Amino acid sequence: MPAQTPPANPDTGRMPALTGREIAAAHPTPPARILGLGVYRPRRVVTNEELCTFIDSTDEWIRARTGITQRRWAEPDETLTAMSVQAAAAALADAGIAASDVGCVVVATVTHLEQTPSIAALIAHQLGAVNAAAFDISAGCAGFCHAVALGRDMVQGGSARHVLVIGAERISDFIDRQDRTTAFIFGDGAGAVVIGPADRPGIGPVVWGADGSQYGVIGQTRDWKAFMDEPTGPRPFIQMSGQQVFRWASYEMVPVANRALQAAGITVDELDAFIPHQANMRIIDAMVKALKLPAGVPVARSIAELGNTSAASVPLAMEQMRRTGEAPSGGTALLIGFGAGLSYAAQVVTLP
């Protein structure tokens, strides 16, 4: 039976407030899934050998510590906006969705150089997403998984029919290339997905959080206020306590991943792919072992060629697995992102 509109109060002439049940009946919404995927990889390939001209290290040492053989650094014309627009346009084409049909654009990034306005607003404009709300989020390397959770909730909540989620970084702008502890880790790039309505749920509930007690484990060498007070000094760069991050991610993220599987009603044996944030190959290996992931489940390892691309990491890895045939379209994948904050987010998704 269709919902009935309550009569006006005869004394005031005002309509009574709808109950939650009546609101739900009046605004039915579909479940959500990822409809399309697109990425952008910068042109310039930076090998370990080239990087070792900046720092006192070796190709063998970098491979053994991180699994990285090369990374991509953006050229001057490959701005954060340009990379994001390219990735987003590819995701829209993959989904068969026009930019004008996008209801919201969410960009996960920590390398937008302007405090305001959001880069999402500029990206929406350049894409022609004229009907879209637009905003940025900052959750470090976990940002993309946070944004996917927001996109899912917007579609299922009825505030947007299609949500464009972008993870994009130009971390090469924020690294001290003479810093032996961080210079070899990071790369640049962008990845995007379109989230929209589906016949059945394609994005599981998010499991997320932040351990603010370890706020300073990944951060900047100095804050921007200090730099403004003393602009002749060194500008802020990314810094990281690698061993603390390794221990935290290797052990604390496994329970998070298991909770995401449980929330989605999926067992580890039912996965078609595991796509963790590409932080370090040893962290990935430790998580695979602790999760007791079956040998037949493919694991994203794009860090070898792309380095750690922060918020772009998960969509870049997802696209590589789909393109190479490692993970099937329509398969079930566990995503997990973790990084500065220390923030984390995980969910199970159906791959586009």
N, C-alpha and C positions, 0 to 999 in steps of 0.2 A: 504494500500500500504506500502511495507517495506521502511524503511528509506534509502535514497540514500546518498552515500558518496560524499561530495562536491569535485569538481576537484581541482587539485593543481594549485597554482598561477603560470601562465606561466613565470612571470618575476623572481620569487624567487625559484620556484620549491618546495615551502613549502605548506603543507596542511593548509588550514585556520582553525581557532579555531571553534569547534562546538558550536552552540547556545544551550541554555538550553533546547529548545524544541527537538533539534536533539539528545542531550545526553539522554533525557528521553526516546525517541523512541528507542534508541539503547540499553538501559539497563532497560527493564521493570522489576519491582519487585512486589512481592505479598504482601498482608497485613500480619500482624503478630498476633500470639496468644501464650498463654502458652500451651505447649504440654505435660509437665510432671512436677511432684512435688515430692520432697523428703526432709526428715528432719532427724536430729539427736538430741536426748535428752540425756544429761548426766545421768549416772547411779545413782549418789548420790542425794537423796531427802533430802532437808533441811527444816524441819518444822519450824513454828513460835516458837514453844516451844524450839527447839534447838537454834534458833537464839537468843532467849532471854537469853541464857547463855552468849552471847557476849555483849548484850546491855541491858540497863534498860528499858524494855518495856514488853508488854503482848500480847498474842495471840489475845485477844479481841480488843486491841488498834490498832494493825496492820491490822486486818480484817476491822475494822470500817474506817480507814484512806485510805486503798488502795484496799481492797477486796482480798488481797493475803493470802492464807493459807499455801503455801509452794512454794519452788523454787528448781531448779536443779543447783548444782555447780559441775563443771568438776573435775574429778580426774586427777592426774599427767599425765597418759597416754592419756587422752582425750584432746589432744592439739587442738589449733585452726585449725591447718592443718588437723589433724585426723578427727575432727568433720565435717569439710567442705567436705573432701573427701567422707565420709560416706553419707552425705546428697546429695552431687552431684551425686554419683553413683546411689543412689535410684531414683533421678530425671531423670537421663538418662535412667534407666531401665523402669521407668514409661512412658517415652516418646517413648521408642523403638528406641533410637538414640545411635549410637556408639560414644565413646569419640573422635575417630579420625575424626568424622564428625562435631565436634564443631569448629566454626570459631573464637570465642572469649570467654574468661572467665573473668567475672567481679565480684569482691568480694567487698561487702560493709561491712566494719568493722572499729572500732576505737580501737580494742584491739590487733592488730598485734604489737608485741614488737620490731620489727626491722624497722628502718626507710627505709631501702632499702636492698634487692630488694623486689618487691611486693610478698605477699603471694599467689596471683593469679597465678604467674608463677610456683611456687612449686606445687600448687594444680593441675594445668594443666598437669604438668609433671607426677605426681603420678597417675593421672587418665588415662594417655595415650592420652591426647588431644594434639597430636604432631603438629597439623596444626593450633593451636589457638593462637591468640594474647591474652595477659593477663595483667590485671592491677587492682589496688585497687581504691576504692573511699572512702572518709571520709565525711559523711553527718549525722553522729550520728544516731539517731533512725529513721530518714527519709531515711537512705541510701538504703534500699532495694527498696523502691518505686522509688528513683532516678535511680537505676541500671536497674529496669524494663523499665523505660522510655528510657534509653540508648539502651537496648537490642531491644526494639521495633523499634527504629530509625535505628539501624544497619541492621536489617532484611529488613525493608521497604526501606532503602537506598541502599541496595545491598552490603554492606561491609562485611556482614557475613550471611550465610544461617541459622545457628543455634548458639544461644548465650546462654551460661550457666551463670545464675545469682545466686550468693550466698550471703546470709546475715548470718554472723557468729560472735559470740562474746564469750569471756571468761572474763566477767566483774568482776567475783569474784577475778581476779588478780588485779583489780583496785579499790576495795572498802576497806575502813578502817572498819574493822569488829567491831570496838568499836564506830563507828559514828552512833549515834541514828537517824540521819536524812536521811541516805542513805543505811545503811547496810541491811535493811530488804527489799529493793525494787528490787534489781537486781538479775538476774539469767543468766545462760549460755545456749548455744545451737546453732544450725545451721539449716538453711533451704535453699533450692535451687529450682530453676525452670529452665526449658529449654524453650527458646523462639524460635519459628521457623515460617516458612511460613504457611499460611492458605488460605482457599477458601474465607473467609470473615473476616473483621477486628474483632480481639478478644482482643485488648488492645486500649483503648481510649487515646486521647491526654492527656498529663500530665499537671497539674496545679501545679507549684512549685515556690519556692522563699526562701528568708532568711531575717530575721530581725536582721541585724548586730548591731543595736542599743542595743540589749539585748544579746550581745556576751558572756558576763560573767555570765549569769544566770545559765547555765550548763557548767561546765568546770573542771579544776583541782585545787587542793589546792595550788599548785605551779607549775611553768613550769620546763621543763627538764634542761634548762640552769641554773636556780637557783640551782637545785639539783646537777648538775655537778660542780658548783662553791663551793657548800657546801655538799658534799656527806655524811657527818656524820649526817646531819639533816634528818627529816622525808621525805620519798619519796612521790612523787605526788599521790594523790588519787582523785577519782571523788567527786565533790561537786555540790550541786544543791540548788537553792532557790525555794523550793517546791511550795510555795504559788504563786509566780510569774508565774511559769510554769503552774500551775493549771488554773489560770485566763486566761493566753494567749491561752492555748490549748482549754479550754472549750468554749471560745467565738470567737477567731480569726480563728480557723480551720473550723468552720461551713460554713462561706462563701467560703472557699477554696473547701470544699466538694461539695457545691452546684455548684460551677463553673466547677468542674470536671464532675458532672452529666450533666450539660448543654453542655459542650464540647463534650461529648459522645452521646448527643441526647437522654438521658435517664432521666426519672423522678424517684423520690424516690419510687413511687408505683410500679415501674417495677423491682426493685432490688430483687434478691434472697438471698442476704447476704450483711452484712456490716462488713468489716474487718478492724477496725482501729488499729493503733499501741497500744499495750497493756502496757500503761503507768500507768494507775490508773483506778480502776473500777468507781470511781466517775466522772472522766473525760469522760469515755465512756458513762455513764448514762446521763451526761449533753449534750453530742453531740447528742445522740439518741433523747432526748427531743427537742432540738433546731432544728434538722433536720426534726422533725415531722415524724419520721420513722414509717410506719404502724406496728401494733402489730405483724403481721404475718411474718415480715422480721427477720430472725435470725441474732443475733449479736455475734461476736467473743468475748469470755470472758475467754480465756485461761490464762490470768494473774493470775487467782485464783490458778492454779497449777504450773505455770512456772515463775511467776514474770515478771519483765520488762527485756526482753532479747535484747533490743536495735534493731540493724539492723536485728536480727533473728526473731523479734517479729511477723511480718506480715506473713511470710511463715509458721512459726510454728502454728499460729492460723488458717491459711488457711487449713493446713493439718489436724488439729484436727477436723475442721468443716466437711471436706470431709469424714474423717474416721468414724466419729460418725453419719453421715447422716444428720447433721444439714443443710448443704448446698449441693445442687446437682451438680454433674459433668455436665458441660455445662451450669450452671447457671450464672447469671450476678451479679457481686460483685463490691462494691465500696471499694477501698483500700485507706488508708491515713496514712502517716507516719509523725511524727513531733518530733523535739528534738533539740539537741545542735546546736547552730549557730546564732539565732534560725532558723533552717531549716525546710522546709515542702515540701511534694509532695503528690499528689493524682491522681488516675486514675481509670477508670472503666475497668474491665477485664471480660472475659469469663473464668470461672473456668475450670481447666483441669479435 
